[in-house]
Amino acid sequence: MSDGDWASEDVNSINDFFKEPMKNPPPNLSSVVWHPSAGRDWRPFVFWSKGYLERKVKFSGLTPATLHVMTTLNCSAKELMEFLESDERVAWQDERTMIRLVEFEYVALRCEDLWRRPSREHYHFEGRNNECVFRQRGADGFSGVIEVIDKESGHVERIPMLYLLSENIATYEHFVSSGLFQVRHVPATCEGLGFGGCQRSLINYLVETGLGVDDLESVWVGNSSGTAFTHLLELVKRRPMIPWAMPMCFGGTLFCRDGEEPRND
């Protein structure tokens, strides 16, 4: 089967997305946290961990992550390679928390539509960025397991993750329409259409199509002035979601599912 013949109907397991099956595929796809335009910002992994949610009363109704999926089209090959080849592979830490990648394997996507830009003439790069670290390895990303470590209590939480060089909307559409994934949370803190090539924000796409919205429990936007925030307000009008200010260490606003009916005002 060629890349052009790929379709969501051909997908029966997560390994069907890739040219070669993963050695250790994530076992639970019921609560996916999707990180569009994630780059190398791993801090949001803390927020959807079971240990964090259990301590926060106002977020206690949210489902902890069973899988994190990070997507990006532009990355720093040198810095990512240094991270993957480092001894500890510490993705992020502060005085209280550490995030560490404890194991990983490279993966190659079957469908090229997942990394093609929907509007190449308006994007900063021409075609695919062949200087990216994953293409040098004949792959489009990696699958692995991260540890979220609470330094104060010693609590360690291990969560599967996927890091993919893929376009946000295409990846979301293909994965969600397959029926395999339950995308519960979307941190859209970096998805701001900076290069303009996608022409519309992922949040705008969710509002237009409603794809996966029934299962969506939260969306985190970085500020109140960006494109994602504006379009999310339209989504809130249809769904029982309420905004909460995020903790100071993260910033932004979290729109969460709520048991009350949405207000009309």
Secondary structure, DSSP 8 states (H G I E B T S, - for coil): --GGG--GGG-SSGGGGBSS--SS--S--SSEEEETT-TT--GGGTTTSHHHHHH-GGGTTS---SEEEEEES---HHHHHHHHHSSS-EEEE-SSEEEEEEEEEEE-BS-GGGTS-TTGGGSSSSSS-TTSHHHHTT-SEEEEEEEEEETTT--EEEEEEEEEE--HHHHHHHHHHTTS--EEEEE-SS-S-SS-TTSS-HHHHHHHH-TTGGG--EEEES-SSSHHHHHHHHHHHHS-EEEEE--TTT-SEEEEE-SS-----
